[in-house]
Amino acid sequence: MAFLTTAPIAWDRVADLNRRVSQGHCGAVVTFIGVVRADQDKRHVIRALCYEAYPQMAEALIHQLIHEATTQWALRGAQVQHRLGLVEVGHISVVVAVAAQHRAAAYAASQFLIERIKRDAPIWKREQYDDGASRWNVGAAQLVDVADPVGVDHADV
């Protein structure tokens, strides 16, 4: 299964991912659903996020992370679906669904997967604002103005 998609992730797709991971021996299915929110700073309100990726590398890394999580928490199933392209406010950008025998393992594995995907996967997002401006989000501490990227340290990109 491909982990990246340009198609919208509908709620019935989330249900399908949950069914795929759930088995009779699972006591817990934990699903993380990332939804684009209309955050705002002093000047802008987000209207959408535009995700880009290095697909082959991102797919390989997500596969590896699922293997690590499955091994560490004895998961019975794990699925990830991450959206690429323009994702408007209120729409799903990422889903992580995991199943384990017990809830503690399912919660831990879900958190591990989303945190590592956000940190390590070559997937980037550009915030698009209601006034037409946009900026690349290169981490929680730094936003790069697309119109003026000069002087920005790209070491953490």
Short mmCIF file of the C-alpha atoms (twelve columns), coordinates in Angstrom:
data_MODEL
# 
_entry.id   MODEL 
# 
loop_
_atom_site.group_PDB 
_atom_site.id 
_atom_site.type_symbol 
_atom_site.label_atom_id 
_atom_site.label_alt_id 
_atom_site.label_comp_id 
_atom_site.label_asym_id 
_atom_site.label_seq_id 
_atom_site.Cartn_x 
_atom_site.Cartn_y 
_atom_site.Cartn_z 
_atom_site.pdbx_PDB_model_num 
ATOM 1   C CA . MET A 1   0.000   0.000   0.000  1 
ATOM 2   C CA . ALA A 2   1.235   3.492   -0.805 1 
ATOM 3   C CA . PHE A 3   1.557   5.748   2.216  1 
ATOM 4   C CA . LEU A 4   1.378   8.992   0.200  1 
ATOM 5   C CA . THR A 5   -1.638  10.147  -1.768 1 
ATOM 6   C CA . THR A 6   -2.694  13.192  -3.744 1 
ATOM 7   C CA . ALA A 7   -6.353  12.210  -3.358 1 
ATOM 8   C CA . PRO A 8   -8.402  13.668  -0.509 1 
ATOM 9   C CA . ILE A 9   -8.519  11.437  2.560  1 
ATOM 10  C CA . ALA A 10  -12.216 11.002  3.254  1 
ATOM 11  C CA . TRP A 11  -13.672 9.796   6.534  1 
ATOM 12  C CA . ASP A 12  -14.658 6.483   4.936  1 
ATOM 13  C CA . ARG A 13  -10.957 6.014   4.070  1 
ATOM 14  C CA . VAL A 14  -10.132 6.456   7.777  1 
ATOM 15  C CA . ALA A 15  -12.683 3.752   8.604  1 
ATOM 16  C CA . ASP A 16  -11.123 1.504   5.957  1 
ATOM 17  C CA . LEU A 17  -7.644  1.984   7.477  1 
ATOM 18  C CA . ASN A 18  -9.039  1.095   10.905 1 
ATOM 19  C CA . ARG A 19  -10.617 -2.074  9.506  1 
ATOM 20  C CA . ARG A 20  -7.333  -3.029  7.831  1 
ATOM 21  C CA . VAL A 21  -5.353  -2.847  11.088 1 
ATOM 22  C CA . SER A 22  -8.000  -4.335  13.363 1 
ATOM 23  C CA . GLN A 23  -7.937  -8.057  14.012 1 
ATOM 24  C CA . GLY A 24  -9.694  -10.378 16.417 1 
ATOM 25  C CA . HIS A 25  -6.712  -10.448 18.782 1 
ATOM 26  C CA . CYS A 26  -6.518  -6.659  19.121 1 
ATOM 27  C CA . GLY A 27  -7.756  -5.005  22.272 1 
ATOM 28  C CA . ALA A 28  -6.989  -1.506  21.005 1 
ATOM 29  C CA . VAL A 29  -7.086  0.445   17.768 1 
ATOM 30  C CA . VAL A 30  -5.703  3.966   18.018 1 
ATOM 31  C CA . THR A 31  -6.133  6.389   15.162 1 
ATOM 32  C CA . PHE A 32  -4.443  9.753   14.862 1 
ATOM 33  C CA . ILE A 33  -6.058  12.074  12.334 1 
ATOM 34  C CA . GLY A 34  -4.242  15.294  11.436 1 
ATOM 35  C CA . VAL A 35  -6.581  18.005  10.164 1 
ATOM 36  C CA . VAL A 36  -5.517  21.373  8.730  1 
ATOM 37  C CA . ARG A 37  -6.544  24.103  11.144 1 
ATOM 38  C CA . ALA A 38  -7.040  27.826  10.546 1 
ATOM 39  C CA . ASP A 39  -4.180  29.006  12.733 1 
ATOM 40  C CA . GLN A 40  -3.309  32.632  12.621 1 
ATOM 41  C CA . ASP A 41  -0.455  34.882  13.560 1 
ATOM 42  C CA . LYS A 42  -0.484  38.678  13.783 1 
ATOM 43  C CA . ARG A 43  -0.814  39.101  10.008 1 
ATOM 44  C CA . HIS A 44  -2.234  35.946  8.445  1 
ATOM 45  C CA . VAL A 45  -4.870  33.234  8.741  1 
ATOM 46  C CA . ILE A 46  -4.043  29.843  7.213  1 
ATOM 47  C CA . ARG A 47  -6.487  28.807  4.471  1 
ATOM 48  C CA . ALA A 48  -4.587  25.684  3.329  1 
ATOM 49  C CA . LEU A 49  -1.346  23.724  3.545  1 
ATOM 50  C CA . CYS A 50  0.478   22.542  0.462  1 
ATOM 51  C CA . TYR A 51  2.484   19.359  1.066  1 
ATOM 52  C CA . GLU A 52  5.398   18.293  -1.124 1 
ATOM 53  C CA . ALA A 53  7.632   15.258  -0.702 1 
ATOM 54  C CA . TYR A 54  10.462  13.172  -2.031 1 
ATOM 55  C CA . PRO A 55  8.041   10.261  -2.562 1 
ATOM 56  C CA . GLN A 56  10.404  7.286   -2.853 1 
ATOM 57  C CA . MET A 57  12.386  8.306   0.212  1 
ATOM 58  C CA . ALA A 58  9.267   9.168   2.236  1 
ATOM 59  C CA . GLU A 59  7.584   5.861   1.361  1 
ATOM 60  C CA . ALA A 60  10.715  3.900   2.331  1 
ATOM 61  C CA . LEU A 61  11.088  5.763   5.620  1 
ATOM 62  C CA . ILE A 62  7.439   5.321   6.597  1 
ATOM 63  C CA . HIS A 63  7.713   1.611   5.801  1 
ATOM 64  C CA . GLN A 64  10.804  1.413   8.040  1 
ATOM 65  C CA . LEU A 65  9.084   3.319   10.857 1 
ATOM 66  C CA . ILE A 66  6.071   0.991   10.714 1 
ATOM 67  C CA . HIS A 67  8.445   -1.977  10.942 1 
ATOM 68  C CA . GLU A 68  10.199  -0.408  13.976 1 
ATOM 69  C CA . ALA A 69  6.882   0.326   15.704 1 
ATOM 70  C CA . THR A 70  5.524   -3.135  14.935 1 
ATOM 71  C CA . THR A 71  8.622   -4.742  16.418 1 
ATOM 72  C CA . GLN A 72  8.853   -2.504  19.498 1 
ATOM 73  C CA . TRP A 73  5.161   -2.614  20.483 1 
ATOM 74  C CA . ALA A 74  4.109   -5.977  18.996 1 
ATOM 75  C CA . LEU A 75  1.543   -4.298  16.790 1 
ATOM 76  C CA . ARG A 76  -1.057  -6.426  15.046 1 
ATOM 77  C CA . GLY A 77  -1.456  -3.843  12.300 1 
ATOM 78  C CA . ALA A 78  -0.330  -0.353  11.272 1 
ATOM 79  C CA . GLN A 79  -1.290  1.933   8.404  1 
ATOM 80  C CA . VAL A 80  -0.273  5.461   7.447  1 
ATOM 81  C CA . GLN A 81  -1.798  7.712   4.829  1 
ATOM 82  C CA . HIS A 82  -0.277  11.161  4.207  1 
ATOM 83  C CA . ARG A 83  -1.727  13.671  1.818  1 
ATOM 84  C CA . LEU A 84  0.340   15.569  -0.747 1 
ATOM 85  C CA . GLY A 85  -0.728  18.696  -2.606 1 
ATOM 86  C CA . LEU A 86  -3.144  21.380  -1.461 1 
ATOM 87  C CA . VAL A 87  -5.114  20.509  1.687  1 
ATOM 88  C CA . GLU A 88  -7.653  23.092  2.798  1 
ATOM 89  C CA . VAL A 89  -8.663  23.952  6.354  1 
ATOM 90  C CA . GLY A 90  -10.861 21.244  7.849  1 
ATOM 91  C CA . HIS A 91  -9.508  18.517  5.578  1 
ATOM 92  C CA . ILE A 92  -7.411  15.528  6.646  1 
ATOM 93  C CA . SER A 93  -3.678  15.725  5.990  1 
ATOM 94  C CA . VAL A 94  -2.476  12.533  7.703  1 
ATOM 95  C CA . VAL A 95  -3.847  9.370   9.294  1 
ATOM 96  C CA . VAL A 96  -1.953  6.923   11.491 1 
ATOM 97  C CA . ALA A 97  -3.896  3.814   12.517 1 
ATOM 98  C CA . VAL A 98  -2.383  1.141   14.744 1 
ATOM 99  C CA . ALA A 99  -3.727  -1.952  16.460 1 
ATOM 100 C CA . ALA A 100 -2.219  -3.771  19.413 1 
ATOM 101 C CA . GLN A 101 -3.286  -6.197  22.053 1 
ATOM 102 C CA . HIS A 102 -3.353  -3.441  24.700 1 
ATOM 103 C CA . ARG A 103 -4.076  0.303   24.596 1 
ATOM 104 C CA . ALA A 104 -0.757  1.461   26.075 1 
ATOM 105 C CA . ALA A 105 1.162   -0.103  23.201 1 
ATOM 106 C CA . ALA A 106 -1.274  1.273   20.611 1 
ATOM 107 C CA . TYR A 107 -1.048  4.808   22.027 1 
ATOM 108 C CA . ALA A 108 2.748   4.685   22.240 1 
ATOM 109 C CA . ALA A 109 3.145   3.327   18.719 1 
ATOM 110 C CA . SER A 110 0.752   5.892   17.265 1 
ATOM 111 C CA . GLN A 111 2.614   8.759   18.897 1 
ATOM 112 C CA . PHE A 112 5.984   7.334   17.819 1 
ATOM 113 C CA . LEU A 113 4.827   7.071   14.210 1 
ATOM 114 C CA . ILE A 114 3.361   10.565  13.856 1 
ATOM 115 C CA . GLU A 115 6.258   12.242  15.657 1 
ATOM 116 C CA . ARG A 116 8.910   10.426  13.612 1 
ATOM 117 C CA . ILE A 117 7.067   11.025  10.334 1 
ATOM 118 C CA . LYS A 118 6.810   14.748  11.108 1 
ATOM 119 C CA . ARG A 119 10.457  14.911  12.163 1 
ATOM 120 C CA . ASP A 120 12.199  12.604  9.686  1 
ATOM 121 C CA . ALA A 121 10.137  12.070  6.550  1 
ATOM 122 C CA . PRO A 122 11.055  14.214  3.533  1 
ATOM 123 C CA . ILE A 123 7.603   15.803  3.480  1 
ATOM 124 C CA . TRP A 124 7.413   19.586  3.526  1 
ATOM 125 C CA . LYS A 125 4.529   21.978  3.936  1 
ATOM 126 C CA . ARG A 126 3.899   25.488  2.751  1 
ATOM 127 C CA . GLU A 127 1.332   27.522  4.653  1 
ATOM 128 C CA . GLN A 128 -1.030  29.416  2.364  1 
ATOM 129 C CA . TYR A 129 -2.803  32.411  3.865  1 
ATOM 130 C CA . ASP A 130 -6.113  34.140  3.298  1 
ATOM 131 C CA . ASP A 131 -4.362  37.215  1.839  1 
ATOM 132 C CA . GLY A 132 -2.554  35.173  -0.837 1 
ATOM 133 C CA . ALA A 133 0.829   35.099  0.909  1 
ATOM 134 C CA . SER A 134 2.582   31.817  1.696  1 
ATOM 135 C CA . ARG A 135 5.536   30.576  3.735  1 
ATOM 136 C CA . TRP A 136 7.371   27.266  3.981  1 
ATOM 137 C CA . ASN A 137 7.120   25.736  7.412  1 
ATOM 138 C CA . VAL A 138 10.578  24.301  8.098  1 
ATOM 139 C CA . GLY A 139 9.967   23.366  11.702 1 
ATOM 140 C CA . ALA A 140 8.127   24.532  14.739 1 
ATOM 141 C CA . ALA A 141 10.647  27.274  15.462 1 
ATOM 142 C CA . GLN A 142 11.080  28.780  12.014 1 
ATOM 143 C CA . LEU A 143 8.935   29.840  9.077  1 
ATOM 144 C CA . VAL A 144 10.512  30.939  5.813  1 
ATOM 145 C CA . ASP A 145 8.852   33.732  3.876  1 
ATOM 146 C CA . VAL A 146 8.669   32.460  0.293  1 
ATOM 147 C CA . ALA A 147 9.164   35.976  -1.032 1 
ATOM 148 C CA . ASP A 148 12.317  36.584  1.044  1 
ATOM 149 C CA . PRO A 149 14.229  33.385  1.970  1 
ATOM 150 C CA . VAL A 150 17.599  35.217  2.086  1 
ATOM 151 C CA . GLY A 151 19.606  34.742  5.245  1 
ATOM 152 C CA . VAL A 152 17.694  31.676  6.388  1 
ATOM 153 C CA . ASP A 153 19.738  28.805  7.780  1 
ATOM 154 C CA . HIS A 154 18.514  25.683  5.956  1 
ATOM 155 C CA . ALA A 155 20.516  23.226  8.061  1 
ATOM 156 C CA . ASP A 156 17.366  21.739  9.576  1 
ATOM 157 C CA . VAL A 157 15.371  21.470  6.337  1 
# 
